[in-house]
Amino acid sequence: MSLPNCPSCDSDLTYEDGALLVCPMCAHEWTAAEAESAEAGEAEVIIRDAVGNELQDGDTVTVIRDLKVKGSSTPIKVGTKVKNIRLLHDAPDDHDIDCKVDGFGPMKLKSSVVKKA
């Protein structure tokens, strides 16, 4: 049985101490159940649009409401199509779609303001 790398520092020198897994490099302690749930959680990240459709890289989406754009006097209008989106699974701020909007340039959108076209 091989032990998982440390989730904190990614060291491969982990060892078992009773029910805990311990990293000698950073002194991080965790259980095997936590490691398994973290691996399962990363694999199950699914980004959905405002109606619940699963989004994929390269999809075309439509904006479902007017969006104010900082630094611009004109908003992105309802019905604007955005082609060839790229999903950001590790986005810290709910802006999980990276795209290029015609007339505005590259920007990030929230999946809650678009629907799959």
C-alpha positions as CSV (number, residue, x, y, z in Angstrom):
1,M,0.0,0.0,0.0
2,S,1.5,3.3,-1.0
3,L,0.7,6.4,1.1
4,P,-0.6,9.6,-0.4
5,N,1.5,12.7,-0.7
6,C,1.0,15.4,1.9
7,P,-1.9,17.7,1.0
8,S,-0.1,20.7,2.5
9,C,3.4,20.5,1.1
10,D,3.1,17.6,-1.4
11,S,6.0,15.7,0.2
12,D,6.2,11.9,-0.5
13,L,7.7,11.1,2.9
14,T,4.4,10.5,4.7
15,Y,4.1,7.8,7.3
16,E,1.3,6.3,9.4
17,D,1.0,6.9,13.1
18,G,-2.0,4.9,14.3
19,A,-5.1,6.2,12.5
20,L,-3.3,9.4,11.3
21,L,-1.0,10.1,8.3
22,V,1.9,12.4,9.2
23,C,4.2,14.5,7.1
24,P,7.7,14.8,8.6
25,M,8.5,17.8,6.5
26,C,5.7,20.2,7.6
27,A,4.2,18.3,10.5
28,H,0.8,18.2,8.9
29,E,-1.5,15.4,10.2
30,W,-4.6,14.0,8.5
31,T,-6.7,10.9,8.3
32,A,-6.9,8.5,5.3
33,A,-10.6,9.3,5.0
34,E,-9.8,13.0,4.6
35,A,-7.3,12.2,1.8
36,E,-9.8,10.0,0.0
37,S,-12.7,12.5,0.2
38,A,-10.3,15.3,-1.1
39,E,-9.4,13.2,-4.1
40,A,-13.1,12.3,-4.8
41,G,-14.0,16.0,-4.4
42,E,-11.5,17.2,-7.0
43,A,-12.7,14.7,-9.5
44,E,-16.4,15.6,-9.1
45,V,-16.2,19.4,-9.8
46,I,-18.9,20.1,-12.4
47,I,-19.7,23.6,-13.5
48,R,-23.3,24.2,-14.4
49,D,-25.0,27.2,-16.1
50,A,-27.9,29.2,-14.7
51,V,-30.5,26.5,-15.8
52,G,-28.5,23.5,-14.6
53,N,-26.8,22.3,-17.9
54,E,-23.3,21.0,-17.5
55,L,-20.7,23.2,-19.2
56,Q,-17.6,22.0,-21.0
57,D,-14.5,23.8,-22.4
58,G,-15.2,25.1,-25.9
59,D,-19.0,25.5,-25.4
60,T,-21.0,28.5,-26.6
61,V,-23.1,30.3,-24.0
62,T,-25.6,33.1,-24.0
63,V,-25.7,35.9,-21.4
64,I,-29.1,35.9,-19.6
65,R,-29.1,39.4,-18.1
66,D,-27.4,42.8,-18.6
67,L,-23.9,42.9,-17.1
68,K,-22.2,46.1,-16.1
69,V,-18.6,46.2,-17.1
70,K,-16.2,48.1,-15.0
71,G,-14.5,50.8,-17.1
72,S,-17.0,50.7,-19.9
73,S,-20.1,52.9,-20.4
74,T,-22.0,50.1,-22.2
75,P,-23.1,46.9,-20.5
76,I,-23.0,43.4,-22.0
77,K,-26.6,43.0,-23.3
78,V,-29.0,40.1,-22.7
79,G,-28.6,37.5,-25.5
80,T,-24.9,38.2,-26.2
81,K,-23.3,34.9,-27.4
82,V,-19.9,34.0,-26.1
83,K,-18.1,31.3,-28.1
84,N,-15.3,29.0,-27.1
85,I,-15.4,29.4,-23.3
86,R,-12.7,28.0,-21.0
87,L,-13.7,26.7,-17.5
88,L,-11.7,27.6,-14.4
89,H,-12.2,24.9,-11.8
90,D,-10.0,26.5,-9.2
91,A,-11.4,30.1,-9.4
92,P,-11.3,31.7,-6.0
93,D,-14.1,34.2,-6.7
94,D,-17.1,32.5,-8.5
95,H,-15.9,33.8,-11.9
96,D,-15.4,30.3,-13.3
97,I,-15.6,31.1,-17.0
98,D,-12.7,32.6,-19.0
99,C,-13.8,33.9,-22.4
100,K,-13.5,36.7,-25.0
101,V,-16.6,38.8,-25.5
102,D,-16.9,40.5,-28.8
103,G,-16.7,44.2,-28.4
104,F,-15.3,44.0,-24.8
105,G,-12.3,41.7,-25.0
106,P,-11.1,39.0,-22.6
107,M,-12.9,38.7,-19.3
108,K,-14.2,36.3,-16.7
109,L,-17.9,35.5,-16.2
110,K,-19.9,33.7,-13.5
111,S,-21.6,30.5,-14.6
112,S,-24.8,31.8,-12.9
113,V,-25.3,34.6,-15.5
114,V,-25.0,32.4,-18.7
115,K,-26.9,29.5,-20.3
116,K,-25.7,27.0,-22.7
117,A,-26.6,27.9,-26.3
